[in-house]
Amino acid sequence: MVLRVWVLRLGRGRPPAVNPSVMEARPHVLANLGKRVREARTKRGMSQEVLAALAGLNRNYVNQVECGRRNVSIVNLLKLADALNVDVTTLVRGLSTK
């Protein structure tokens, strides 16, 4: 399904190569990022609904980020950091795919 969508969008060619070591490490990184978002949110007494509204995101998306099931774009990471009133480095410092 993913390959078909990629081909339809780009019209031809192969999907980009994915480094297997990055794919193996990603769930760990995403889970740690999600944990930090959740900790910052609960520290401020916010619900997921309030955080989502302040960030201009969907509550389900915020939930998936906190559960480590979403690969967050830089733009959305900045929105979350702004809504939480924290510097984005607070959320990403020390995260590594290694």
Secondary structure, 3 states (H helix, E strand, C coil): CHHHHHHHHHCCCCCCCCCHHHHHHHHHHHHHHHHHHHHHHHHCCCCHHHHHHHHCCCHHHHHHHHCCCCCCCHHHHHHHHHHHCCCHHHHHCCCCCC
